[in-house]
Each structure stands twice: as structure tokens, then as C-alpha cells.
Amino acid sequence: MLQRVCRRTDDALIHSAILNGVRGWDELHWRYLIWNYYRFIEKVDAEIGILLNVLQQTPFCDDTVIVFSADHGEACGSHQMFQKFTLYEESIRVPFIVACLGDGVPVQKNCFDREHFISGVDVVPTVYDYAGIDAAEAVQVNRSDAPRLRGMSVRPLAEGDEAPWRDFAYVESNYWGRAVVADRYKYVTEYKPADPEDFRPPGPDASRLGRAQLFDLQEDPWEIRNLESQSGYENIIDSCRANLLAQEAMLNRWQIEHPTPRSVISNWGTRLRAHWEGLSTS
């Protein structure tokens, strides 16, 4: 989604229903949202506990690898937003846990890794690795032209071994927004496709650059100050953008089959806005 939603302007192209739907919210609305979100976390935690308790009573407990993650985070009021749909840290940073209840798999216990960039594309290679499947030869079975898997198995990291690793992460939002995140800086760009009905990943032949953001995550962890237009950051921006374009060059830009995907999003947003405007905290 374009980051202009999070800049709270009226020209958001996608999911403006969120922006407009919360425009009149007061503190009580936001407190209710956050309270409700934590209740969902408690519910999920309880369900995971049930699953693990059952696993612990089976003969498979000692050699079962558990991989836990999430498809996105939650703004939870940050930047006057909720749900996902942004490239701020609250939306893109998620847990990635590899564990074993027994000792049959040499996964490190009580170990936290904050140095390596893990991505959602690493889930399948990790599962393949533990299952003994050669991920380098794996392709998506539903498409003959599918690329080989781009992700990396986190098994060496989970087991405490050294492994060559990426030094930045590439991130996309649903539509028209992408970013690269390194140790200190995050570079965010948005783009407009030449065809308004083109919802494929960005490509130099089909899109033009929109607005950009650069955040210093060390000095500005809440991502408040956009440094993209300030002097002194030109080399950092050039490096980030080169990494971003290199990643996009590897993307397969399959055409979406629906003739008017934008209308689907628009109709969905209209219905959601009506629902959100009807929310009551009483």
C-alpha cells in the first residue's frame, strides 16, 4: 500500500477506507482496539498451548521441528493506523521461532538472534531442509515457469552454525509500496503503474517512481523523521535503491487474470469503511 496513507492525506490510492474510517476516533476507540488485539493474542497463545501439550504426549515430541511466525504485524494505533498495509516496523516485523520440545533436533534453546534478516520466503526452504528435500531443485508445482525458491533455510542459524547470510531484507506491501531494511536504515518507495489496473510487482518497464522515505532506525526507531530529502544521505539512498532494484529484477511479474482488480479493492474498501464507521465502544 502507498505510504501516503500513513501520511494521512486524502489521496490514498488503496485502503483509504482505513484512513477515513478512523478520522473521528477518540482515545477510547484506540484503547478499545488495542485491548481487543491483545485478547486475540491471548486466544492464539492458548490454542498454541493446546497443540504443544498434545504433541508433548506423543512419541513424535522428541524429533518434531516447530516453526512459528506470522504473515504480518499490527500497527495497533501507531501512525494513526491499524491492521497491516504499511511498511513501518510495527507492520513488517514479526517473530520467527524454530524450536523442538525434545532433544532429538539440535535446535538452540533460550537463544535470541537479532543479527540476521529473516524473511517470509525463508519458511519453505527451512521446512524443506528439515524434511530432507532439496530446496534448490524445488519449484512451484502449479506453474511450469515458476522460479526456484528465493529464500534461505534458517536451520544453520537455529542450530548455532555459521552461514553466509543476506545483509538486508526486501519487503513489499499489498500494492504499490516496497522497502529495503538494513542494520540501520530503511528505504521505502512507492510507485504508480503505467496501467492503473496493473497490480503486479513493480518493474522499470511498467511503473514510475513515487514518493520515497528514508528512516534511521537507530536514531528514530518510531520512524517519524523522513531523511530522504535531506543532504548528506545521498550515498545511503543510492545503496539502498540499488539493493531494491536488484531484488525487483528477480521478480516474476505474472499478469493478474481479473480484468479490473482495482474495482475489487474499491468495493471491498467501501464495505469495510461502512463496518468501521459503525463500530461502537459502548
N, C-alpha and C positions, 0 to 999 in steps of 0.2 A: 504494500500500500504506500502511496506517496506520503512522504514525511510532512507534507503541508497540512495533513490532518492534525498532526501533533503540534503544529504551529498555530492551530486554532484559527484558520482562515476559512472563509466561506466558499472557496473554490476547490475544495477537496474533490477529487475525481471518484474515489472509491470509499465506500463506508462513511460517507458524510453523515449518515444516519446516527452514528455514534456521537459525533461532534454535536450535532443539533439536538439529539435526544437528551444529552446531559447538560445542555446550556443553562437550564434553570435549576440544576441540582444544588441543594444546600449541603451543609456539613453532615446533616443527618442522613441524607441519601448516600453519601460516600461512606459513612460509618456503617450503614446497613450493608452496602456492597462488600466491604472488607470483612465484616462479621460473617456474611453468608459464604464468602470464598473460603474462609478458614473452616467452616463447617463441612464444606466439600472435602477439604484436605483431611479432616478427621475421618470422614466416611471412607475415603480411599485408603487411608492408613489402616483402618480396621479390616477392610477387605483383603489387603495385602497380608495382614497378620493371620487371617484365617487360612489363606493359601499356604503360607510358610509353616504354620502349625501342622497342617495336613502333610506337607512334604516331609517334615521332620519325623513323622511317624511311619514313613515308608522306607524300603530298602534302597531307594534312589537318592536319599538325602546326602550321602557322602560324596557323590560324584555328579551332582547336578549344578550346572552353572546358572546363576541368576543374573539377568541383565535388566536393570531398571532405569528408565529415562522418561522423558515427556516430549511431546511434539512441539511445545512452545511454553513460554512463561505466562505471566499475567501482569498487566500494567497496574491493576489494583489501585487506581487513583492517581498514579504518577503521570505527570504531564496532562492532567485532566482527562485521562483515558481509562478505559477498562478493556478487558479481553486482550487479544494479541494485536495483530495488524500494524505494528510499528517495528522499528529496528533499534529501539532503545534496549538497554541491558535487561530491564525488567521483563521484556517480552522474549528475548532471544537466549538468555542464559538459563539453562536447565540442568538438573542433576544427570549424571551418567554413572551408574553404580554397577560394578561387576563383583559378585560375591558367591560364596559357597558356604552352606551351613556346616558342612563337614570338612574333612581334611583330604579328601580324595582329589581335589583340584588345587594346585599350589597358588591360589589367589591370595594376595596380601590381605591381612585383616587390620582393621583400625588404621588404615592408611589413606591420606588425602593428597590428591595430586592437583595442584593449582598451576602447574607449569605448562602442561601440554594442551593444545587446542583440539578438543574432541568435537566431532560434527555428527549430525544425524545420519550422514552417509556411511558412518563407521559401524552402524549397528549390524547390518547384514554381513560385512566381512568378518566381524568379530564372531558372530554366530557360526558362520561357515568354518572359521578357523577351529573353534572348539568341536565342531561336528566332523572335522576331518575332510571338508570339501575344499577344493582348490578354487579360491575366490578369483584368482587371476584368469581362470578359464570360464567363469560363470557369466551368463548373460541373461537378460530378461526373456523368459520363455514365450511371452506373448508378442514379441516383436523381433523379427529376424534382423532388423537394422539397429538393435539396441547396442549401446556401447558397453564395454567392460566396466565392472564396478569401479567407481572412483574413490571409494572410501578406503580406510586402513583398519586393520584389526588392532584393537587395543589390548589384545592378550599379552604382549610383552610388557606393556605398562602395568597391567593388572597384576602380573606375576613378578614385578620388580626388576625386569630386564631392560637393558639399554636398547633403544631402537631409533632409527632415523625418523624424524617427525616434521610435520609442517610448522612453519613459524607464523602463520596467520590463519584465520578462519574466514571463509566466504559465506555470506548469509543473504538469503532472499526473503522478501515478504511476498504475500499472495500476488500482488500486482504492482509492477512499476516501481519497485524500490529494491535496492541491494546495497551491500556493505562489505567491507573487509575490516577485520578486527585483529590487531596485533597486540604485543605486550602492553603498549602504552596508548596507541592512537587507534581511533575508529574513524573510518572514512565512509560516509553514507552518500549515495547518489540516488536520484530519481530520474526517470526518463519518460518521454511521451512517444508512443509508437507512431510510425507514419500512418498506419491504418488504425483508427480508434477501436476496431473490433479485433485487433491483434493482441492476444493475451499470452503470447509465447514469451519465453525468457528473452531478455534484451540482446540485441545484436547490432553491430555497426551499420548493417545494411537496412535496418528496419526501424531505427529509433533515433531520437536526438536527445542530447543531454539536457536534463532539467536542473533543478537546484541541487546544491551539494552541502554537506556538513562535515566538519572535522572536529572531533572531540578528543581532548586529552583526558583519558580515563584515570590517570594517576592524580592529576590536579583537580579534575572536575568529574568525579565519579557519577554525579547525578545528571550529567550531560545537559548542562544549562547554557554554556558558552560555546557558540559556534565559531571556530577559528579559521574556517575555510577562506574567508576574505581578508584575513589579517596577514601582514607582511611577516616574513621570517619562517613561514611554514611551507614554502613552495617545494622544497626538496621532499619533504614528508608527503605532501599531496601527490607529487609525481610518482613516488614509490608506491603509495597505496593504490593509485589509479592503475599503474602498470600491473600490479598483482590482481586487481579486479578484472581488468580486460583479459589477462591471461586465463583466468578461470572461466570467463564468459566464452572465450574462444573454444573451449572444450564442450560447451553445452550443445545438445541436440535440440534444435528448435522445431519440434513437431507442430504442425498446424492443429489447432483445436477444431474439432469437427462441427461443433454447434455453429450455425450461421450468424447468430447475433449474441455472443456471450455477454456483451455489456448489458443488454436488456435483462438478462437473467439476474445479474448482480443488482441492477437498479430495482427490479421488482422485489427481490429478496430484502434489500435495504429498506424499502418503503414499509414492508410488513414488520420488520424489526423495529423501525422507528416508532410505529404505532404501539407496539408492545412496550417499549421502554418508556414512552411518554405516559403510559397507563400504570406504571409501577407506583405502588403506594408503600410508604413506610409505616403506616398506621397498623 
